[in-house]
Amino acid sequence: MATTRPALAPRPAIRRGWAGAALPALEPGRGRRPPSCAAAMGQGAGWGGGYLGRAAHTGLSWGVVLALFLHRTDVRKQEEHGELLQPLIFVLLVLCSVLLYFVVSLMDPGFVESDEEEKVGMNEEQRVMMPQFPSNVWLRRCGYCMLKQPMRAKHCQLCRHCVRRYDHHCPWIENCVGERNHPLFIIYLAVQLVVLLWAFHVAWSGLYFEQSWEWLQHNIFLLLSFLVIAIFTIVVMLLLVSHLYLVSCNTTTWEFMSHHRISYLRHCESENPFDQGVILNLWRFFCACRLVTWEKIYFQEDRDPV
C-alpha cells in the first residue's frame, strides 16, 4: 500500500539589508507600518524615554560645580576676592556643555523618512537640500520598518527607526548619533573636555592631603568630584580622539567595527570608498549644510551594483 508524505512547508524567504545580515521574513499582510520620526523620538530617544539619563547628566554636572565652589578651590578664592571673571566663564562653559548635551540628545539624528513624510510641509528650498538618488541606484527596504534604506543607513533597535549615516546609539545621550547630529556631538565632546580639564585643575587646587578622619569628612565631596572628573576626562578624551580619527577617514563606528559584515564595504575593491582625503572629509562633515547622497560617491569608485 502506497503511503504519501505530508507536504513540507515552504522555507521562509530571507531578506538582507545593507549590512548583509539575514532578517526574518514578514508574513503576508503583516508588514509593519514604519513609525514616523516623531514616534521614533518618543519610543527610543524621545522626550520621555531618556529623562533619567538627562536628569543624571544635569544633576552630576551642577553637583560637581557646586562641590568646587563650596571648597577652598581657586574659583572659590577668586570669588571671595571679587575676581569674578574666571568663575563666571567657568559656569558659562558648564552651561554651554549642558545645553549642547540636550540639543544633541533631543534632535533628530537623521531618521529615514518615508516618501510621504518628506513631501509634507516641505518648501522648494528644503526640496533642493534633500539628496537626489541616481536613477540607476536601487534602494533596499529595511527588514524592520520597511522604509527605503539609503546607503550607510542602519536600523536602530532602540530608536526603532533607520538612521542615516548611522554611527552608534549612545546610551549617555539616549539617542542615536547619525548624519544630522554627529557634528554637534563632536562639538559637545570638545566643549565637555575643556570643562572637565578646567574642573580637574580647580578640584586639584583644593586638595591638600592629610591622614586624618577630620580631613576626609570635610573633603569627601571634593575628593569624589575629583575622581568623577578624572574618569570622565579619560572617557571623553578617548571618545573625541576616536571620533575625530573616524571623521577624518569618512567612516563611522558601525562601519569600522562591522566592515566584514556590511555588504557595500565587503564587496568593494577599495577599503573605504567614501574617503576623499582628510581636508575634504573634515570640510564636508563640519561645513556641509545638506544631507549627502552616499550612493553617488560610492559608485564613482565602484560601478558594480551591491
C-alpha positions as CSV (number, residue, x, y, z in Angstrom):
1,M,0.0,0.0,0.0
2,A,1.5,3.3,-1.1
3,T,1.9,6.0,1.5
4,T,2.0,9.7,0.8
5,R,4.4,12.0,2.6
6,P,3.0,15.1,4.1
7,A,3.7,18.3,2.2
8,L,6.6,20.2,3.6
9,A,6.0,23.8,4.5
10,P,8.0,26.2,2.2
11,R,11.0,27.8,3.8
12,P,10.6,31.4,4.7
13,A,12.3,33.9,2.4
14,I,15.4,35.5,3.8
15,R,15.9,39.2,3.3
16,R,19.1,41.1,3.7
17,G,19.8,44.8,4.4
18,W,22.8,46.9,3.5
19,A,24.7,45.2,6.4
20,G,24.2,41.8,4.8
21,A,22.6,40.3,8.0
22,A,19.7,37.9,7.5
23,L,16.3,39.3,8.6
24,P,13.2,37.3,9.3
25,A,10.6,37.4,6.5
26,L,7.3,39.1,7.2
27,E,4.1,37.1,6.8
28,P,1.8,38.2,4.0
29,G,-0.4,41.0,5.1
30,R,1.5,41.6,8.4
31,G,4.1,44.1,7.3
32,R,4.8,46.6,9.9
33,R,3.9,50.2,9.3
34,P,7.1,52.4,9.5
35,P,7.0,54.8,12.5
36,S,7.2,58.5,11.9
37,C,10.2,60.5,13.1
38,A,8.2,61.9,16.0
39,A,7.1,58.4,17.0
40,A,10.7,57.2,16.9
41,M,11.8,60.1,19.1
42,G,9.1,59.2,21.6
43,Q,9.8,55.4,21.5
44,G,13.6,55.3,21.7
45,A,15.4,58.6,22.3
46,G,12.4,60.6,22.9
47,W,11.4,63.3,25.3
48,G,10.2,60.8,27.9
49,G,12.3,57.7,27.1
50,G,15.7,59.2,28.3
51,Y,14.6,61.5,31.1
52,L,16.6,59.6,33.7
53,G,19.9,59.8,31.8
54,R,19.3,63.5,31.1
55,A,18.4,64.2,34.7
56,A,21.5,62.3,35.8
57,H,23.8,64.3,33.5
58,T,22.3,67.6,34.6
59,G,22.5,66.8,38.3
60,L,26.0,65.4,38.1
61,S,27.3,68.5,36.1
62,W,25.9,71.0,38.5
63,G,26.6,68.9,41.6
64,V,30.3,68.9,40.7
65,V,30.3,72.6,40.1
66,L,28.6,73.2,43.5
67,A,31.3,71.0,45.1
68,L,34.1,73.0,43.5
69,F,32.6,76.3,44.8
70,L,31.9,75.1,48.3
71,H,35.5,74.0,49.0
72,R,38.7,76.1,49.1
73,T,39.5,75.9,45.4
74,D,40.8,78.5,43.1
75,V,37.4,79.6,41.9
76,R,36.2,79.9,45.5
77,K,39.2,82.1,46.4
78,Q,38.7,84.2,43.3
79,E,35.0,84.7,44.2
80,E,35.9,85.7,47.7
81,H,38.4,88.3,46.4
82,G,35.9,89.8,43.9
83,E,37.6,88.4,40.9
84,L,34.5,87.0,39.1
85,L,35.7,86.8,35.5
86,Q,37.2,83.3,35.6
87,P,34.4,81.8,37.8
88,L,31.8,83.3,35.5
89,I,33.5,81.9,32.4
90,F,33.7,78.5,34.0
91,V,30.0,78.5,34.9
92,L,29.1,79.6,31.4
93,L,31.1,76.8,29.9
94,V,29.4,74.3,32.1
95,L,26.0,75.8,31.0
96,C,27.1,75.6,27.3
97,S,28.0,71.9,27.7
98,V,24.7,71.1,29.3
99,L,22.8,72.9,26.6
100,L,24.8,71.1,23.9
101,Y,24.0,67.8,25.6
102,F,20.3,68.5,25.4
103,V,20.5,69.6,21.8
104,V,22.3,66.5,20.7
105,S,20.1,64.3,22.9
106,L,16.8,65.7,21.7
107,M,17.4,66.5,18.0
108,D,16.7,64.3,15.0
109,P,19.9,62.2,14.4
110,G,18.9,61.7,10.7
111,F,15.9,59.4,10.8
112,V,15.0,58.0,7.4
113,E,11.5,59.2,6.4
114,S,9.0,57.7,4.1
115,D,8.4,59.4,0.8
116,E,5.0,60.8,2.1
117,E,6.6,62.3,5.2
118,E,9.3,64.0,3.2
119,K,6.8,65.7,1.0
120,V,4.5,67.0,3.7
121,G,5.3,70.6,4.8
122,M,8.4,70.8,2.6
123,N,9.1,74.0,0.6
124,E,11.2,74.4,-2.5
125,E,14.3,75.3,-0.6
126,Q,14.0,72.2,1.5
127,R,13.4,70.0,-1.5
128,V,16.7,71.2,-3.0
129,M,18.5,70.4,0.2
130,M,17.3,66.8,0.1
131,P,19.6,64.3,-1.5
132,Q,18.7,63.1,-5.0
133,F,19.5,59.5,-5.7
134,P,20.8,58.4,-9.1
135,S,18.1,56.8,-11.3
136,N,20.2,53.6,-11.7
137,V,20.6,53.0,-8.0
138,W,18.2,50.7,-6.3
139,L,17.4,51.4,-2.6
140,R,16.8,48.4,-0.4
141,R,14.0,48.3,2.1
142,C,14.7,47.8,5.8
143,G,13.5,44.5,7.1
144,Y,12.2,46.0,10.3
145,C,10.4,49.3,9.4
146,M,10.1,48.6,5.6
147,L,11.4,52.0,4.6
148,K,13.7,52.6,1.7
149,Q,17.2,52.5,3.3
150,P,19.9,54.8,1.9
151,M,23.5,53.6,1.8
152,R,25.2,53.9,5.2
153,A,21.9,53.9,7.0
154,K,21.1,51.3,9.7
155,H,18.1,50.3,11.7
156,C,18.4,51.1,15.4
157,Q,16.6,48.6,17.6
158,L,16.4,51.1,20.5
159,C,15.1,54.0,18.5
160,R,13.0,51.7,16.3
161,H,13.9,53.6,13.1
162,C,16.5,53.7,10.4
163,V,19.2,56.4,10.9
164,R,21.1,58.0,8.0
165,R,24.9,57.5,8.2
166,Y,24.5,55.6,11.4
167,D,27.4,55.8,13.8
168,H,26.2,54.3,17.0
169,H,23.5,54.5,19.7
170,C,24.9,56.5,22.6
171,P,23.3,55.4,25.9
172,W,24.6,58.5,27.7
173,I,22.6,60.9,25.4
174,E,19.8,58.4,25.0
175,N,19.8,59.0,21.2
176,C,21.5,57.8,18.1
177,V,24.5,59.5,16.6
178,G,23.8,60.0,12.9
179,E,24.2,62.2,9.9
180,R,22.4,65.2,11.4
181,N,23.7,65.4,14.9
182,H,27.2,63.8,14.6
183,P,28.9,67.2,14.1
184,L,27.2,68.7,17.1
185,F,28.1,65.5,19.1
186,I,31.8,66.1,18.4
187,I,31.5,69.8,19.3
188,Y,29.8,68.7,22.5
189,L,32.6,66.3,23.3
190,A,35.2,69.1,22.7
191,V,33.4,71.6,25.0
192,Q,32.9,68.9,27.6
193,L,36.6,68.0,27.5
194,V,37.5,71.7,28.1
195,V,35.1,71.9,31.0
196,L,36.5,68.6,32.5
197,L,40.1,69.7,32.2
198,W,39.4,73.0,33.8
199,A,37.4,71.3,36.6
200,F,40.2,68.9,37.1
201,H,42.6,71.8,37.7
202,V,40.2,73.5,40.0
203,A,39.5,70.4,42.0
204,W,43.2,69.6,42.4
205,S,43.8,73.2,43.7
206,G,41.5,72.5,46.6
207,L,43.0,69.2,47.6
208,Y,45.7,69.1,50.3
209,F,46.0,65.6,51.6
210,E,46.2,64.8,55.3
211,Q,46.0,61.4,57.0
212,S,43.1,62.3,59.4
213,W,39.5,61.4,59.6
214,E,38.5,65.0,60.1
215,W,40.2,66.0,56.8
216,L,38.3,63.2,55.0
217,Q,35.0,64.3,56.5
218,H,35.5,67.9,55.3
219,N,36.7,67.0,51.8
220,I,34.8,63.8,50.9
221,F,32.6,65.5,48.3
222,L,35.6,67.3,46.7
223,L,37.5,64.1,46.6
224,L,34.6,62.2,45.0
225,S,34.2,65.1,42.5
226,F,37.9,64.8,41.6
227,L,37.6,61.1,40.9
228,V,34.4,61.6,38.8
229,I,36.1,64.4,36.8
230,A,39.2,62.2,36.3
231,I,37.2,59.2,35.0
232,F,35.0,61.3,32.7
233,T,38.1,63.2,31.4
234,I,39.7,60.0,30.2
235,V,36.5,58.7,28.6
236,V,35.6,61.9,26.8
237,M,39.2,62.4,25.6
238,L,39.2,58.8,24.1
239,L,35.8,59.4,22.5
240,L,36.8,62.7,21.0
241,V,40.1,61.4,19.6
242,S,38.5,58.2,18.1
243,H,35.6,60.2,16.5
244,L,38.0,62.8,15.0
245,Y,40.0,59.9,13.5
246,L,36.9,58.3,12.1
247,V,35.6,61.6,10.7
248,S,39.0,62.3,9.0
249,C,38.7,58.9,7.3
250,N,35.0,59.5,6.5
251,T,33.9,56.3,8.2
252,T,31.6,55.6,11.2
253,T,31.9,53.5,14.3
254,W,29.5,50.9,12.9
255,E,31.4,50.6,9.6
256,F,34.8,50.5,11.4
257,M,33.6,47.7,13.8
258,S,31.5,45.7,11.3
259,H,33.4,46.2,8.0
260,H,33.4,42.5,7.3
261,R,29.6,42.2,7.6
262,I,28.5,45.3,5.6
263,S,27.8,44.3,2.0
264,Y,28.7,47.6,0.3
265,L,32.1,47.5,2.1
266,R,32.7,43.8,1.8
267,H,32.1,43.8,-2.0
268,C,34.1,47.0,-2.7
269,E,37.6,46.8,-4.0
270,S,38.8,49.8,-2.1
271,E,39.0,49.6,1.7
272,N,36.9,52.8,2.2
273,P,35.0,54.1,-0.9
274,F,33.9,57.2,0.9
275,D,37.3,58.6,1.8
276,Q,38.1,61.7,-0.2
277,G,41.1,63.0,1.8
278,V,41.4,64.4,5.3
279,I,40.7,68.0,4.4
280,L,37.7,67.4,2.2
281,N,36.3,64.8,4.7
282,L,36.5,67.3,7.6
283,W,35.2,70.1,5.4
284,R,32.1,68.2,4.3
285,F,31.5,66.8,7.8
286,F,31.5,70.1,9.7
287,C,30.6,72.6,7.0
288,A,28.1,70.8,4.7
289,C,24.6,72.0,5.3
290,R,22.8,69.3,3.4
291,L,22.4,65.5,3.5
292,V,24.8,63.6,1.3
293,T,23.8,61.1,-1.3
294,W,26.4,58.5,-0.5
295,E,25.4,56.3,-3.5
296,K,26.9,58.9,-5.8
297,I,30.3,58.9,-4.0
298,Y,30.3,55.1,-3.8
299,F,29.5,54.4,-7.4
300,Q,32.2,56.8,-8.6
301,E,34.6,54.3,-7.1
302,D,32.8,51.0,-7.9
303,R,30.3,50.8,-10.7
304,D,29.1,47.3,-9.8
305,P,25.8,47.1,-8.0
306,V,25.8,46.0,-4.4
